[in-house]
Amino acid sequence: MADVFGLPEAGNREREAHAAKMKEFELRRKIRQVVVPTDDGKVRQLLRQLAEPVTLFGEREVSRSSGGGRRRGWSGASV
């Protein structure tokens, strides 16, 4: 009868590290594919749909469109 050998611990760690890197790669790929509106009217409409304030204190059109004043973790996609 043949002996069965388990994989060395280093092999398991490498496989887990590879899986984590692939997961991160896929997440980054999905994030790059997200279409974010830059038209002020569309941005305002989207913010209203999300029940978010349309204008934050001191925010201008450029800040609203680029997300400069809205870095609260929302990326616009369910990733």
FENKAKA-V217496 format. One record per backbone hydrogen bond with DSSP energy under -0.5 kcal/mol. CO is the residue of the C=O (numbers start at 0). NH is the residue of the N-H. E is the energy in kcal/mol with one decimal. If there is no record, write none. Layout:
# FENKAKA-V217496
[[CO:NH:E] [CO:NH:E]]
This chain:
# FENKAKA-V217496
[[2:4:-0.6] [7:10:-0.8] [7:11:-1.4] [8:12:-2.2] [9:13:-2.3] [10:14:-2.2] [11:15:-2.4] [12:16:-2.6] [13:17:-2.5] [14:18:-2.4] [15:19:-2.2] [16:20:-2.2] [17:21:-2.4] [18:22:-2.2] [19:23:-2.2] [20:24:-2.5] [21:25:-2.5] [22:26:-2.2] [23:27:-2.6] [24:28:-2.2] [25:29:-2.3] [26:30:-2.3] [27:31:-2.1] [28:32:-1.0] [30:33:-1.2] [33:35:-0.6] [34:36:-0.5] [38:42:-2.5] [39:43:-2.6] [40:44:-2.2] [41:45:-2.6] [42:46:-2.5] [43:47:-2.2] [44:48:-2.2] [45:49:-1.7] [46:51:-2.9] [47:50:-1.4] [55:58:-2.4] [59:63:-2.3] [60:64:-2.3] [61:65:-2.4] [62:66:-1.2] [62:67:-0.8] [62:68:-0.8] [66:69:-1.4] [69:71:-2.1] [72:74:-0.5] [76:78:-1.1]]
